[in-house]
Amino acid sequence: MRAFVVEHDPLSTPERVGAHLEKRGFVLEPFVVVKDVGDPEIEASFPDGESFDLVVLMGSPWSVYDHGIRGWLLPELEFIERQMDHGVPILGICFGAQAISAALGGRVTMSQRPEYGWVTIDSLVDEIAAGPWFQFHHDEFTLPEGAVERGRNESGLQAFTIGRSLAVQFHPEMSGELIKSWCEAGGDEELVTAGVDPHELIEESYRLAVDSQPALERMLDWYLDDVAGGH
């Protein structure tokens, strides 16, 4: 089975999510959109007419409403629509979840309650645990028409399903090493501005990434078996 993984930049990798997908029999096909984060104003082409067994949309250091990324964002939104029209299941994570919402007519805006670190959510399905889940965002998005809300918290919508697809605002893929790499790439400045100690967060994340592994596997198995259907 083929899983087309959209990595919006070199550090937006699937990590623990990718490892569990491989355990479930998927072959990951990474597609890095912006290879140089200092130059996001590029154009990109997404597969046209080709369908996959699964599409995974990862996070991004940018927001869906950033005008500078329209050269690749608009083709990505069209790609999402095409894959959904073909009945391909899509898993959207953070920016990927927001992109699904935007492609289906939802709105993405800056949040009054940004989230950084490990937080909990109010889940509406047993298969998505309350957390803690890792968050690193300053945006919020709306539930698109036809979607079913699956979780939220005081910062807004956290999860929804539509057809064979699942969108989550949080980052189930995060490992301690990946969080460390984000901080080393400049994310620590955003954390400090938000009042979060990067060193404490990294130390905490090595432990919580392990502790949250059963919740990650339970959610992904539910998604693949019950939502995506039979994978």
C-alpha positions as CSV (number, residue, x, y, z in Angstrom):
1,M,0.0,0.0,0.0
2,R,1.2,3.5,-0.9
3,A,1.1,6.4,1.5
4,F,1.9,9.8,-0.2
5,V,3.4,11.9,2.6
6,V,3.4,15.7,2.0
7,E,6.2,17.2,4.1
8,H,5.9,20.9,3.7
9,D,9.5,21.5,4.8
10,P,12.5,19.3,5.7
11,L,11.6,19.2,9.4
12,S,7.9,18.3,9.0
13,T,8.5,14.6,8.9
14,P,6.0,11.8,9.9
15,E,8.3,10.3,12.6
16,R,6.2,8.1,14.9
17,V,3.1,8.3,12.7
18,G,5.2,7.2,9.7
19,A,6.7,4.3,11.8
20,H,3.2,3.0,12.7
21,L,2.0,3.3,9.1
22,E,4.9,1.2,8.0
23,K,4.1,-1.3,10.7
24,R,0.6,-1.5,9.2
25,G,2.1,-2.3,5.8
26,F,2.3,1.1,4.1
27,V,5.2,2.2,2.0
28,L,5.9,5.9,2.6
29,E,6.4,8.1,-0.4
30,P,7.7,11.5,0.9
31,F,7.1,14.7,-1.1
32,V,9.0,17.7,0.3
33,V,7.3,20.9,-0.9
34,V,9.7,23.6,0.4
35,K,13.3,22.4,0.5
36,D,14.6,25.8,1.8
37,V,12.5,27.3,4.6
38,G,14.1,30.7,3.9
39,D,12.5,30.7,0.5
40,P,8.9,29.5,0.8
41,E,7.6,31.6,-2.1
42,I,8.0,28.9,-4.7
43,E,5.6,27.1,-7.1
44,A,5.0,23.4,-6.8
45,S,3.1,20.8,-8.7
46,F,1.2,17.9,-7.0
47,P,0.3,14.6,-8.7
48,D,-2.5,15.0,-11.1
49,G,-4.7,12.0,-11.9
50,E,-2.8,9.6,-9.6
51,S,-4.5,8.2,-6.6
52,F,-2.9,6.7,-3.5
53,D,-4.0,4.3,-0.8
54,L,-3.4,7.1,1.7
55,V,-2.3,10.7,1.7
56,V,-0.7,12.2,4.8
57,L,-0.5,16.0,5.1
58,M,2.1,17.1,7.7
59,G,2.6,20.3,9.6
60,S,4.3,23.5,8.4
61,P,6.1,26.5,9.8
62,W,3.7,28.7,7.8
63,S,-0.1,29.3,8.0
64,V,-2.7,28.5,5.4
65,Y,-3.5,32.2,5.2
66,D,0.1,33.3,4.4
67,H,0.0,34.9,1.0
68,G,3.7,34.2,0.3
69,I,3.0,30.4,0.0
70,R,0.1,30.7,-2.5
71,G,2.4,29.3,-5.3
72,W,2.3,25.9,-3.7
73,L,-0.7,26.1,-1.3
74,L,-3.3,26.5,-4.0
75,P,-2.1,23.5,-6.0
76,E,-2.1,21.5,-2.7
77,L,-5.7,22.5,-2.0
78,E,-6.7,21.4,-5.5
79,F,-4.7,18.1,-4.9
80,I,-6.7,17.5,-1.7
81,E,-10.0,18.0,-3.5
82,R,-8.9,15.6,-6.3
83,Q,-7.9,12.9,-3.9
84,M,-11.2,13.3,-1.9
85,D,-13.1,13.1,-5.2
86,H,-11.3,9.8,-5.9
87,G,-12.2,8.5,-2.4
88,V,-8.6,8.5,-1.2
89,P,-8.3,8.7,2.6
90,I,-6.4,11.7,3.9
91,L,-4.8,12.2,7.3
92,G,-4.1,15.9,8.0
93,I,-1.9,17.0,10.9
94,C,-1.9,20.6,12.2
95,F,-1.3,22.6,9.0
96,G,-2.5,19.5,7.1
97,A,-5.7,19.6,9.0
98,Q,-6.2,23.3,8.3
99,A,-5.5,22.6,4.6
100,I,-8.3,20.0,4.5
101,S,-10.6,22.5,6.1
102,A,-9.6,25.3,3.7
103,A,-9.9,23.0,0.7
104,L,-13.5,22.2,1.7
105,G,-14.6,25.7,2.3
106,G,-13.6,26.2,6.0
107,R,-11.8,29.2,7.4
108,V,-8.3,29.3,9.0
109,T,-7.4,32.4,11.1
110,M,-5.0,33.4,13.8
111,S,-6.0,32.1,17.2
112,Q,-6.5,34.1,20.3
113,R,-5.3,31.1,22.2
114,P,-2.1,29.7,20.6
115,E,-0.9,26.3,21.9
116,Y,2.7,25.2,22.6
117,G,3.7,22.0,24.4
118,W,1.7,19.0,25.7
119,V,-2.0,19.7,26.2
120,T,-5.2,17.8,26.5
121,I,-8.4,17.9,24.5
122,D,-12.0,17.1,25.0
123,S,-12.5,14.1,22.7
124,L,-15.9,13.0,21.4
125,V,-14.7,9.4,20.5
126,D,-13.0,6.9,22.8
127,E,-10.4,6.1,20.1
128,I,-8.9,9.6,20.3
129,A,-7.4,10.0,23.8
130,A,-7.7,13.2,25.7
131,G,-3.9,13.4,25.6
132,P,-1.5,14.8,26.3
133,W,-0.9,15.6,22.7
134,F,1.9,17.9,21.4
135,Q,0.9,21.3,20.0
136,F,2.9,24.0,18.2
137,H,0.5,26.5,16.5
138,H,-1.0,29.9,16.6
139,D,-4.0,29.2,14.3
140,E,-7.6,27.9,14.5
141,F,-9.9,26.5,11.8
142,T,-13.5,25.9,11.3
143,L,-15.5,22.7,10.7
144,P,-16.1,22.4,7.0
145,E,-19.6,21.5,5.7
146,G,-20.3,17.8,5.9
147,A,-17.5,17.1,8.5
148,V,-18.1,15.5,12.0
149,E,-16.4,17.1,15.0
150,R,-14.3,14.6,17.0
151,G,-12.6,16.8,19.5
152,R,-11.9,20.4,20.7
153,N,-10.6,22.4,23.7
154,E,-10.6,26.0,24.8
155,S,-8.4,26.9,21.8
156,G,-10.9,25.6,19.3
157,L,-11.5,22.6,17.0
158,Q,-9.0,19.8,17.5
159,A,-10.2,16.9,15.3
160,F,-12.8,16.1,12.7
161,T,-13.6,13.4,10.2
162,I,-15.1,13.7,6.8
163,G,-15.7,10.7,4.6
164,R,-12.5,8.6,4.8
165,S,-10.4,11.4,6.2
166,L,-9.2,12.6,9.6
167,A,-7.9,16.0,10.5
168,V,-6.2,16.7,13.8
169,Q,-4.8,20.0,15.1
170,F,-2.2,18.3,17.3
171,H,1.0,16.6,16.4
172,P,0.8,12.8,17.1
173,E,4.0,12.2,15.2
174,M,6.3,14.2,17.6
175,S,9.3,12.6,19.2
176,G,11.8,14.2,21.5
177,E,14.4,14.4,18.8
178,L,12.1,16.1,16.3
179,I,11.0,18.7,18.9
180,K,14.7,19.3,19.6
181,S,15.4,19.8,15.9
182,W,12.5,22.3,15.6
183,C,14.0,24.3,18.5
184,E,17.5,24.2,17.0
185,A,16.1,25.5,13.7
186,G,14.6,28.6,15.4
187,G,11.4,27.3,16.9
188,D,12.8,28.1,20.4
189,E,12.3,31.8,19.8
190,E,8.6,31.3,19.2
191,L,8.5,29.1,22.4
192,V,10.2,31.8,24.5
193,T,7.8,34.4,23.2
194,A,5.0,32.2,24.3
195,G,6.5,31.8,27.7
196,V,7.6,28.2,27.3
197,D,11.1,27.1,28.3
198,P,12.5,25.2,25.3
199,H,14.9,23.1,27.4
200,E,12.2,22.0,29.8
201,L,9.9,21.2,26.9
202,I,12.5,19.1,25.1
203,E,13.3,17.1,28.3
204,E,9.6,16.6,29.0
205,S,9.0,15.5,25.4
206,Y,11.3,12.6,25.5
207,R,9.2,11.1,28.2
208,L,5.8,12.1,27.0
209,A,6.5,10.9,23.4
210,V,7.0,7.4,24.9
211,D,4.0,7.6,27.2
212,S,1.7,8.7,24.4
213,Q,2.7,6.0,22.0
214,P,-0.3,3.7,22.9
215,A,-2.7,6.6,22.3
216,L,-1.1,7.3,19.0
217,E,-1.4,3.7,17.9
218,R,-5.0,3.4,19.1
219,M,-6.0,6.5,17.2
220,L,-4.2,5.5,14.0
221,D,-5.6,2.0,14.1
222,W,-9.1,3.3,14.6
223,Y,-8.6,5.7,11.7
224,L,-7.2,3.1,9.3
225,D,-9.7,0.4,10.2
226,D,-12.9,2.3,10.9
227,V,-12.7,5.7,9.1
228,A,-10.5,5.0,6.1
229,G,-11.9,1.5,6.0
230,G,-10.2,-1.8,5.8
231,H,-6.5,-0.7,5.6
